[in-house]
């Protein structure tokens, strides 16, 4: 339920054992290693060697495997090896070891690359052949050989395409010159033409042709009649298509063994990380220095791993002044899914607070109020429960939405929303379900919107107060008493006094409380005015103090932002009511009314659920990021990223 304490460590390893040590560290996934330019040992001992060579051979191999896998996946037939519920392929340890130890997988890679290369070459040739065939088709009626259509010293030959509507005008203009035009054929609204003219009039002829949007034919280097060339292209196209089909069948056969390449990819990707870490670490001829961070609770386990190697040792370092450790957060199982929200925002600073445990109940409640429909809550719980049961791999986001299904069910029950007003309008007012709905309902948001509005503002006020209290307690723990008293304590007192003053003026609290609450608010206001600019001169203190007092308006606007909970809840409810009206209308259609009504009901409410979920997530997220976090959270922490084995394609069963 907090930011995990970190220790900075230095591991000294003999070069002969560095590879095995790094593999053991990667298996454990405990240590985040620092590159040489960030390591303290490099700054204290600049004479240490750093081999900045990139492991290009491994990078190239991983790239080759990635391209080969993508190629085989695009030609695979039959069911996919992975799915949404199982994004990784499970294999046992013996299969994993046999694939790595054998030569078959590398042979498969080479064969796949050969097929891929040949297929690319043939597809490129096929594309060029079809382009050439397309260029030749307008000239299929030309009887002379193309190499004979050449210009001489006195006569110039121009061959190309002219838009059909421009041909009569060109013929008329050329008739006035010593030039002639012959129409050979037509294709796609353009006519293939051969124009002969005297060399001295070629400039005028070309001007006429440019005005007619003349497109020269690209037939250079071709020999033979167009009919012969067209027949050759067609035969070659047929040959290429057959060969490409054969290669695609071969690729489909190879794709049945693509699991072997996926095993190699994951293995060599992890090896690449180890090799990169080794090359980026400072060293001498015989010794490698691995500097990094480990969770304090994991240090004994790290010692145990390092001490397995005779030539290796580990010690704790004191961080340099201003050096910040990476940040990792840990929370109880019920709160852990909401770490998704914290990680979306970014990690807190190492000296700040993990907000997850505080945001979790608020986010879940806000999400539920934005949906405010018990029927939608039941759908969320059933569907997400089924997904969580079937799914392997990361589940945090789905677990969070599953928990939000409970709050959606509760919010819908207290506002009377069960697929809009489906129980009342479709089943009737005198049913058991309607009586149960009324008994559970605390208020109807459509007829009592101000109750919903007040509930939203109260929740907003409570969350902002919680944010201030978190900052107050955090500052007290840091022994920053001035900040705790002035920046949070005075605001908590003043805001509560102003709230009581407003409630007294509104008749909700006794009117006699208005004056004492107003006077009581002056005391913390004076503290804010006088001490907000601590450490500044008199002018700075006055300016900062006035600005801070003016910030009361900002707190009011923050609280009013929570009215979006009411707005989204009522929009979803209103849309649900409209869907049920449509259902009743189509149910009056003879014969198929019940079927149409069921279809409109299911499609309409699923659409409303999807759109409402999107709005509920985005706006509940915004209230955390914009209104809640700034009250106590300092961001900017770097996430803890230990060297660990990561598998993109496979999961090895031990």
Secondary structure, 3 states (H helix, E strand, C coil): CEECCEEEEEEEEEHHHHHHHHHHHHHHCCEEECCCCCCHHHHHCCCCECCCCCCHHHHHHHHHHHHHHHHHHHHCCCCCCCCCCECCEEEEHHHHHHHHHCCHHHHHHHHHHHHHHHHHHHHHHHHHHHHHHHHHHCCCCCCCCHHHCCCCCCEEEEEEEEEHHHHHHHHHHHHCCCEEEEEEEEECCEEEEEEEEEHHHHHHHHHHHHHCCCEECCCCCCCCCHHHHHHHHHHHHHHHHHHHHHHHHHHHHHHCCHHHHHHHHHHHHHHHHHHHHHHCCCECCCEEEEEEEEEHHHHHHHHHHHCCCCCEEEEEECCCCCCCCCECEECCHHHHCCHHHHHHHCEECCCCCCCHHHHHHHHHHHHHHHHCCHHHHHHHHHHHHHHHHHCECCCHHHHHHHHHHHHHHHHHHHHCCECCEHHHHHHCCCCHHHHHHHHHCCCCCCCCHHHHHHHHHHHHHHHHHHHHHHHHHHHHHCCCHHHHHHHHHHHHHHHHHHHHHHHHHCCCCCCCHHHHHHHHHHHHHHHHHHHCCCCCCHHHHHHHHHHHHHCHHHHHHHHHHCHHHHHHHHHHHHHHHHHHHHHHHHCCCCCCHHHHHHHHHHHHHHHHHHHHHHHHHHHHHHHHHHHHHHHCCCEEECECCCCCCCCCCEEEEC
